[in-house]
Amino acid sequence: MKVGDLVKDVYPFKQKPGDRYGVIIGEVDLINRSFGLNREFKVLWSCGAIGNKVGNYDLEVVSESCTKS
């Protein structure tokens, strides 16, 4: 997962039913990560809300961003 990827929320205990999609807009700095080796991201959701510490285990990549080499 990287900045620009389109992701789907796969958190199993959602408050609201239905699919939620968003775009990764940043990665949380290493110093602020939770315990363990999990990565956390800042996600702009399709509803306009921003998730500030969304774990990689709660996201599924739908479409990877294009990068020029």
N, C-alpha and C positions, 0 to 999 in steps of 0.2 A: 504494500500500500504506500502511496505517495501523494503529495499535493497535486490536486487536479483530478484525481480519480473520482468517478461517480460510484457511490456506495449505497447499499441498502442496509437499513437497521434490522438486525436479526436478534435483538434482545428478546428473550423468551417471555418476559413478564411485563409487557407494554401496558401503559395506562389506557391507551386508545387502540381499538382494533384497526387493522389495515396496514398497508405497506407504507413505509416512510423512506424517502430517498434524499440524498444530499451529496455535496461535493466537499472533499477534504480541502481545507484552506490553510492548514498548518499542522505542525506536529508539536506536541507539548515538550518543552525542554527536558532533557534527561534528569536534571536535578528535581523536577516536579513530578516525575513519574511515580506511579504507585509501586508497591512492593513487588519484586519479581522482575521478569523479563518482558512483561507486556508493554506494548507501545500504546500511547494515547494520542488522539488527534483532535483538532478543532474542526468541526463540520458545520457547513452552512446547509441547513435543511431546506427542503422545497417550500415549507410554510414560512420561511424567513427567519426562523429561530436559529441561534448558533449554539451548538453543543461544544463546550470548552474542554472536556476531558472524557472523550468517548473512547473506550477501549477497543483495541483491534479485534478482540474476541466477540464484540457486539456488532461488527461490521462485516459485510460481504461485498467484494468488489464486483460491480455490475459492468463497468467499462473503464479501462485504464486510460489515463491521459496520454496524449501523444507527446513524444519528446524528439527533438531534432538532434541528430548526431553529427 
